[in-house]
Amino acid sequence: MTGQNDGQSVVIVGAGTIGISCAHYLSKMGLKVTVIDRGKLAAACSHGNCGYICPSHVPPLTEPGAFSVAFKSLFNPQAPFRVKPRISPAMWNWMWQFAKRCNHQQVLTVGKHLQAILDASMDEYRDIMKEHAFDSEWAENGLLYVMRTKRAMDAFAKSDKMLTEEFGVTATRIEGDQLPNFDPGLKPGLAGAFHYTGDASVRPDRLNQQWVESLQGSGVQFLEDCELSSIEKEGGRIRALVTTEGKLEADHFVFAMGAWSTRWSQELQCRIPIEPGKGYSLTMARADSQPKYPMLFPEHKVGVSPFENGWRLGSMMEFAGYDETIGDSRIQQLRDSARPYLVASVDGEAEEKWFGWRPMTWDSLPIIGPTKNLHNAFLATGHNMLGLSLAPSTGRLIAELVTGNQTHIDATPYSPSRF
């Protein structure tokens, strides 16, 4: 893939999984790549997530009834999907745009666009793992959706039917009495589960660390603690980035700043309607009785990820701005929500308590592509809860768009120009 782009340079702002993936594909196409980050490499939303690679996660957040849930959360500080009351015109405009899209037709339309990039990313991940053999706990064991009550099981069965009929995504249904044999980490007495066997999982911090090391070995430069201060522009192009580590010039610039992207909307002369959706996770030491499979508990909005030397609980969607606190009540809520499902004790000492801001768009689609007014500026952001799942295809799309090559999937649905 190298050759025609040799000598061209690109600076990527943001060293999360998305930025790392962009670096991977741009480097393969022969560009000189520099990646900068305001903090440590892959330390934000890319670090402590549950590690799901989920082609089954086709339905967007804008499903019927989602706004009603968000509105009710204004009056419930413990809601897993919560909007914290605050004065923010941008946030309330975001919520209004989100509410307008909470309908069945939007689920189908957006779902098709998500499916295209999810499936493409899964193919890319398989190629990456085959090529590099990262020791990142990659496993194609599927994702288990576990229900506690018959009512929830019946409701999820309708969603599963829609996934099959509209998107061709199928799951294996497991009745409650079969669950303890399927995964001994689950308590008896649960209603049942649906197993989406086409999904995969990975330990995200290990993947990112080894991916960065591999890219450094192939000549990609990474600069930590390098904060973007301003953008120098000339003639409808970016000339240079002014950073805390000096000025960086390049032929092309990619902005993969996740939930921070919207703060650079004015400088980039384009709309970037992203709100930070705060999520939490709790990582504990390995337990003999921990689950075998990655799983979700839809009734309580909790995810569980088993790792070789530990396991992780993750949950919440909190629209509270850029709040950097980790409240004890939220961590306790994580434990209490998982307790009814798991044999392993959820009260063990935490190896890590973590939060991250997901970059949420009001239409549930990522923002990938060139900006309208700056001809050498590209966005790779707004991946909502699917950043890890969508990273490879995003990186490949950015590389194809930067170099003017044919894209492997239609990039139009993700274009920044839709806003």
C-alpha positions as CSV (number, residue, x, y, z in Angstrom):
1,M,0.0,0.0,0.0
2,T,3.0,2.3,0.4
3,G,4.6,4.2,-2.5
4,Q,2.4,6.9,-4.0
5,N,2.1,8.8,-0.7
6,D,5.7,8.6,0.4
7,G,6.9,12.0,1.5
8,Q,3.5,13.2,2.6
9,S,3.0,13.8,6.3
10,V,0.0,13.7,8.6
11,V,-0.5,14.8,12.2
12,I,-3.2,13.0,14.2
13,V,-4.6,14.7,17.3
14,G,-5.8,12.1,19.8
15,A,-4.1,8.8,20.7
16,G,-7.0,6.7,21.7
17,T,-8.0,3.6,19.8
18,I,-9.4,5.7,16.9
19,G,-6.3,7.8,16.5
20,I,-4.1,4.7,16.8
21,S,-6.1,3.0,14.1
22,C,-5.8,6.0,11.8
23,A,-2.1,5.9,12.3
24,H,-2.0,2.2,11.4
25,Y,-3.6,2.7,8.1
26,L,-2.0,6.0,7.1
27,S,1.4,4.5,7.9
28,K,0.6,1.5,5.7
29,M,-0.2,3.9,2.9
30,G,3.2,5.4,3.1
31,L,2.6,8.6,5.0
32,K,4.9,10.0,7.7
33,V,2.7,9.9,10.8
34,T,2.8,11.8,14.1
35,V,0.2,11.3,16.8
36,I,-0.2,13.7,19.7
37,D,-2.3,13.5,22.8
38,R,-3.0,15.9,25.6
39,G,-2.5,13.1,28.2
40,K,-1.1,9.6,28.1
41,L,-1.5,7.3,25.1
42,A,-4.9,5.4,25.0
43,A,-5.7,6.7,28.6
44,A,-9.1,8.1,28.1
45,C,-12.2,6.3,26.9
46,S,-10.0,3.7,25.1
47,H,-8.5,2.4,28.4
48,G,-11.2,1.1,30.8
49,N,-14.0,0.0,28.6
50,C,-15.4,-3.5,28.5
51,G,-13.6,-4.5,25.3
52,Y,-16.5,-5.6,23.2
53,I,-16.2,-5.9,19.5
54,C,-19.8,-6.2,18.6
55,P,-21.2,-6.4,15.1
56,S,-24.5,-7.3,16.8
57,H,-24.8,-3.8,18.2
58,V,-26.6,-2.5,15.2
59,P,-29.6,-0.7,16.8
60,P,-28.8,2.9,17.5
61,L,-29.4,4.6,20.8
62,T,-32.2,6.6,19.1
63,E,-34.7,3.9,19.6
64,P,-38.4,4.6,20.3
65,G,-38.8,5.5,24.0
66,A,-35.2,6.5,24.6
67,F,-35.9,10.2,25.0
68,S,-38.6,9.4,27.6
69,V,-36.1,7.4,29.6
70,A,-33.7,10.3,29.4
71,F,-36.3,12.8,30.5
72,K,-37.4,10.7,33.5
73,S,-33.7,10.5,34.5
74,L,-33.7,14.2,35.3
75,F,-35.5,13.3,38.5
76,N,-33.5,10.1,39.3
77,P,-29.8,10.6,40.2
78,Q,-29.4,6.8,40.2
79,A,-30.7,6.1,36.7
80,P,-28.2,4.1,34.6
81,F,-29.1,6.4,31.7
82,R,-29.1,9.8,33.2
83,V,-29.3,13.4,32.1
84,K,-28.0,15.7,34.9
85,P,-30.0,18.9,35.1
86,R,-27.8,21.8,34.1
87,I,-27.9,25.0,32.1
88,S,-26.3,24.2,28.7
89,P,-28.0,25.4,25.5
90,A,-25.7,23.1,23.5
91,M,-26.8,20.0,25.5
92,W,-30.5,20.8,25.3
93,N,-30.2,21.4,21.5
94,W,-28.5,18.0,21.4
95,M,-31.3,16.4,23.3
96,W,-33.9,18.0,21.1
97,Q,-32.2,16.7,18.0
98,F,-31.8,13.3,19.6
99,A,-35.5,13.2,20.6
100,K,-36.6,13.9,17.0
101,R,-34.8,10.8,15.9
102,C,-36.2,8.4,18.4
103,N,-38.4,6.4,16.0
104,H,-38.5,3.0,14.3
105,Q,-37.6,4.4,10.8
106,Q,-34.5,5.9,12.3
107,V,-33.5,2.6,13.9
108,L,-33.7,0.9,10.5
109,T,-31.9,3.7,8.5
110,V,-29.1,4.3,11.0
111,G,-28.9,0.6,11.8
112,K,-28.0,-0.1,8.1
113,H,-25.2,2.5,8.2
114,L,-23.9,1.2,11.5
115,Q,-24.0,-2.4,10.3
116,A,-21.8,-1.5,7.3
117,I,-19.0,-0.1,9.3
118,L,-19.4,-2.6,12.2
119,D,-19.0,-5.6,9.8
120,A,-16.2,-4.0,7.9
121,S,-14.3,-3.3,11.2
122,M,-14.7,-6.9,12.3
123,D,-13.1,-8.0,9.0
124,E,-10.3,-5.5,9.6
125,Y,-9.7,-6.7,13.2
126,R,-9.3,-10.3,12.0
127,D,-6.7,-9.2,9.5
128,I,-4.9,-7.1,12.1
129,M,-4.8,-10.0,14.6
130,K,-3.6,-12.4,12.0
131,E,-0.9,-10.0,10.9
132,H,0.4,-8.9,14.3
133,A,-0.7,-11.6,16.8
134,F,-1.1,-9.1,19.6
135,D,-1.2,-10.6,23.0
136,S,-4.4,-8.7,23.8
137,E,-6.8,-11.5,24.8
138,W,-8.6,-11.4,21.5
139,A,-11.4,-14.0,21.6
140,E,-14.3,-14.6,19.2
141,N,-16.6,-16.1,21.9
142,G,-19.6,-14.0,21.2
143,L,-21.6,-11.7,23.5
144,L,-24.2,-12.9,26.0
145,Y,-27.3,-10.8,26.8
146,V,-28.7,-12.2,30.1
147,M,-32.2,-11.5,31.4
148,R,-33.3,-11.8,35.0
149,T,-37.1,-11.8,34.4
150,K,-39.4,-13.5,31.9
151,R,-40.8,-10.0,31.0
152,A,-37.4,-8.9,30.0
153,M,-36.8,-12.1,28.1
154,D,-40.0,-11.7,26.1
155,A,-39.2,-8.0,25.4
156,F,-35.6,-8.9,24.2
157,A,-37.0,-11.7,22.0
158,K,-38.9,-9.0,20.0
159,S,-35.7,-7.0,19.6
160,D,-33.9,-10.2,18.5
161,K,-36.6,-10.9,16.0
162,M,-36.2,-7.4,14.5
163,L,-32.4,-7.9,14.3
164,T,-32.8,-11.1,12.4
165,E,-35.5,-9.9,10.1
166,E,-34.1,-6.4,9.3
167,F,-30.4,-7.0,9.6
168,G,-29.7,-10.7,9.4
169,V,-28.1,-10.7,12.8
170,T,-29.0,-14.0,14.6
171,A,-28.5,-15.2,18.2
172,T,-28.8,-18.5,20.0
173,R,-31.5,-18.5,22.6
174,I,-30.6,-20.1,26.0
175,E,-33.3,-20.9,28.5
176,G,-32.8,-20.1,32.1
177,D,-32.3,-23.7,33.3
178,Q,-29.5,-24.1,30.7
179,L,-27.6,-21.0,31.7
180,P,-25.5,-22.4,34.7
181,N,-24.2,-25.2,32.5
182,F,-23.5,-22.7,29.6
183,D,-21.6,-20.3,31.9
184,P,-21.1,-21.5,35.6
185,G,-20.4,-17.9,36.5
186,L,-24.1,-17.1,36.3
187,K,-26.5,-17.8,39.2
188,P,-29.4,-20.3,38.9
189,G,-32.8,-18.8,38.6
190,L,-32.2,-16.3,35.8
191,A,-34.8,-16.2,32.9
192,G,-32.5,-16.8,30.0
193,A,-30.1,-15.3,27.5
194,F,-29.4,-14.6,23.9
195,H,-25.9,-15.4,22.6
196,Y,-24.6,-13.4,19.7
197,T,-21.9,-15.7,18.5
198,G,-20.5,-13.3,15.8
199,D,-19.1,-10.8,18.4
200,A,-15.6,-10.7,19.8
201,S,-13.8,-9.2,22.8
202,V,-10.3,-7.9,23.7
203,R,-8.5,-6.4,26.6
204,P,-8.5,-2.8,25.4
205,D,-5.5,-1.5,27.3
206,R,-3.3,-4.4,26.2
207,L,-4.4,-4.0,22.5
208,N,-3.7,-0.3,22.5
209,Q,-0.3,-0.7,24.2
210,Q,0.9,-3.3,21.8
211,W,-0.6,-1.6,18.8
212,V,1.3,1.6,19.7
213,E,4.6,-0.3,20.2
214,S,4.1,-2.0,16.8
215,L,3.5,1.4,15.1
216,Q,6.5,3.0,16.8
217,G,8.6,0.1,15.4
218,S,7.4,1.0,11.9
219,G,8.3,4.7,12.3
220,V,5.1,6.3,13.7
221,Q,5.9,9.0,16.2
222,F,3.8,9.4,19.4
223,L,3.9,12.5,21.6
224,E,2.3,12.3,25.0
225,D,1.4,15.3,27.2
226,C,1.3,17.3,24.0
227,E,-1.7,19.6,24.1
228,L,-3.2,21.4,21.1
229,S,-3.2,25.2,21.8
230,S,-4.3,26.7,18.5
231,I,-4.6,26.0,14.8
232,E,-2.8,28.1,12.1
233,K,-4.8,28.4,8.9
234,E,-4.0,29.9,5.5
235,G,-5.9,29.7,2.2
236,G,-8.6,27.3,3.3
237,R,-6.1,24.9,4.7
238,I,-4.4,24.1,8.0
239,R,-0.7,25.2,7.9
240,A,0.3,24.1,11.4
241,L,-0.8,23.1,14.9
242,V,0.5,25.1,17.8
243,T,1.0,22.7,20.8
244,T,2.6,22.8,24.2
245,E,5.6,20.9,22.6
246,G,6.0,23.3,19.7
247,K,4.6,23.9,16.3
248,L,3.8,20.9,14.1
249,E,3.5,21.3,10.3
250,A,2.1,18.6,8.0
251,D,0.3,18.0,4.7
252,H,-2.8,16.6,6.4
253,F,-4.4,16.7,9.9
254,V,-6.7,14.2,11.5
255,F,-8.7,15.1,14.6
256,A,-9.6,12.1,16.7
257,M,-10.2,13.8,20.0
258,G,-13.3,11.9,21.1
259,A,-15.6,13.8,23.5
260,W,-13.2,16.8,23.4
261,S,-13.8,17.4,19.6
262,T,-16.6,19.8,20.0
263,R,-14.4,22.3,21.8
264,W,-12.5,22.7,18.5
265,S,-15.6,23.3,16.3
266,Q,-15.0,27.0,15.8
267,E,-11.3,26.6,15.0
268,L,-12.1,23.9,12.5
269,Q,-15.0,25.9,11.0
270,C,-17.5,23.1,11.1
271,R,-20.2,21.8,13.4
272,I,-19.2,18.9,15.7
273,P,-22.4,18.3,17.8
274,I,-21.0,15.9,20.4
275,E,-22.0,15.6,24.1
276,P,-19.8,13.6,26.6
277,G,-21.6,10.5,27.8
278,K,-19.9,9.4,30.9
279,G,-19.4,5.8,31.7
280,Y,-17.8,3.9,34.6
281,S,-16.0,0.7,35.1
282,L,-14.6,-1.3,38.0
283,T,-11.8,-3.9,37.5
284,M,-11.2,-6.6,40.1
285,A,-8.7,-9.4,40.6
286,R,-9.4,-12.7,39.0
287,A,-12.0,-15.0,40.7
288,D,-12.4,-18.7,40.1
289,S,-16.1,-18.2,39.8
290,Q,-16.0,-15.2,37.4
291,P,-18.0,-15.6,34.1
292,K,-16.5,-17.3,31.1
293,Y,-18.2,-15.1,28.5
294,P,-18.5,-11.4,28.0
295,M,-22.0,-10.4,28.8
296,L,-24.6,-7.7,29.2
297,F,-27.5,-7.4,31.6
298,P,-30.0,-5.2,29.7
299,E,-32.4,-4.7,32.6
300,H,-29.6,-3.1,34.7
301,K,-27.5,-1.7,31.8
302,V,-24.4,-3.5,33.1
303,G,-21.6,-5.2,31.2
304,V,-19.2,-7.9,32.4
305,S,-15.8,-8.7,30.8
306,P,-13.7,-11.7,32.0
307,F,-10.0,-11.3,31.5
308,E,-7.1,-13.7,32.0
309,N,-6.0,-12.0,35.3
310,G,-9.2,-10.2,36.4
311,W,-12.7,-9.1,35.4
312,R,-14.5,-5.9,34.8
313,L,-17.9,-4.4,35.4
314,G,-19.0,-1.4,33.2
315,S,-22.1,0.6,33.0
316,M,-23.9,4.0,33.0
317,M,-24.6,6.7,30.4
318,E,-24.5,10.0,32.2
319,F,-24.9,13.3,30.4
320,A,-23.3,15.5,33.0
321,G,-20.8,17.6,31.1
322,Y,-17.1,17.1,31.7
323,D,-17.5,16.0,35.3
324,E,-14.2,14.3,36.4
325,T,-15.5,12.8,39.6
326,I,-16.0,9.1,40.3
327,G,-18.8,9.0,42.9
328,D,-18.8,6.2,45.4
329,S,-22.5,5.8,44.8
330,R,-22.0,5.1,41.2
331,I,-19.4,2.4,41.9
332,Q,-21.7,0.8,44.5
333,Q,-24.5,0.9,42.0
334,L,-22.3,-1.0,39.6
335,R,-21.7,-3.7,42.2
336,D,-25.4,-3.9,43.3
337,S,-26.7,-4.1,39.7
338,A,-24.4,-7.0,38.9
339,R,-25.0,-8.9,42.1
340,P,-28.2,-10.7,41.2
341,Y,-26.6,-12.3,38.2
342,L,-23.2,-13.5,39.2
343,V,-21.8,-16.3,41.4
344,A,-18.5,-14.4,42.0
345,S,-18.6,-11.7,44.7
346,V,-18.9,-8.2,43.3
347,D,-17.6,-6.8,46.6
348,G,-13.9,-7.5,46.0
349,E,-11.3,-4.8,46.2
350,A,-11.1,-2.7,43.1
351,E,-7.8,-2.8,41.2
352,E,-9.1,0.2,39.2
353,K,-12.0,2.5,39.4
354,W,-12.4,4.3,36.1
355,F,-14.5,6.7,34.1
356,G,-14.5,7.8,30.5
357,W,-16.4,10.2,28.3
358,R,-18.0,8.6,25.2
359,P,-18.3,11.0,22.3
360,M,-22.1,10.9,21.7
361,T,-23.7,12.2,18.5
362,W,-27.4,12.9,18.3
363,D,-28.0,10.5,15.3
364,S,-25.9,7.6,16.8
365,L,-23.5,7.7,13.8
366,P,-19.7,8.5,14.0
367,I,-18.3,11.6,12.3
368,I,-15.6,10.5,9.8
369,G,-14.3,12.5,6.8
370,P,-13.1,15.9,5.6
371,T,-14.3,19.2,7.0
372,K,-16.2,21.5,4.7
373,N,-14.0,24.6,4.9
374,L,-10.5,23.3,5.6
375,H,-9.4,21.1,2.8
376,N,-6.7,19.1,4.6
377,A,-8.5,18.6,7.9
378,F,-10.3,15.4,8.7
379,L,-12.5,14.3,11.6
380,A,-12.6,10.8,13.1
381,T,-14.8,11.2,16.2
382,G,-18.3,10.7,17.5
383,H,-18.3,7.0,17.9
384,N,-20.7,6.9,20.7
385,M,-20.4,3.6,22.7
386,L,-18.7,1.8,19.7
387,G,-15.3,3.4,19.4
388,L,-13.4,0.1,20.0
389,S,-15.8,-1.8,17.6
390,L,-15.5,0.8,14.9
391,A,-11.8,1.7,15.1
392,P,-10.3,-0.3,12.3
393,S,-12.8,0.7,9.6
394,T,-12.6,4.3,10.8
395,G,-8.9,4.3,10.4
396,R,-9.0,2.7,7.0
397,L,-11.7,5.2,5.8
398,I,-9.6,8.1,7.0
399,A,-6.5,6.8,5.2
400,E,-8.5,6.3,2.0
401,L,-10.1,9.8,2.2
402,V,-6.8,11.5,3.0
403,T,-5.0,9.8,0.1
404,G,-7.9,10.0,-2.4
405,N,-8.3,6.3,-2.8
406,Q,-11.6,4.5,-3.3
407,T,-13.2,3.8,0.1
408,H,-13.9,0.3,1.2
409,I,-17.4,1.2,2.3
410,D,-19.6,4.2,1.5
411,A,-18.4,7.1,3.6
412,T,-21.3,9.4,3.0
413,P,-23.4,8.5,6.0
414,Y,-20.6,9.4,8.4
415,S,-19.6,12.7,6.7
416,P,-19.2,15.8,8.9
417,S,-21.1,17.7,6.2
418,R,-24.4,16.2,7.4
419,F,-24.5,18.7,10.2
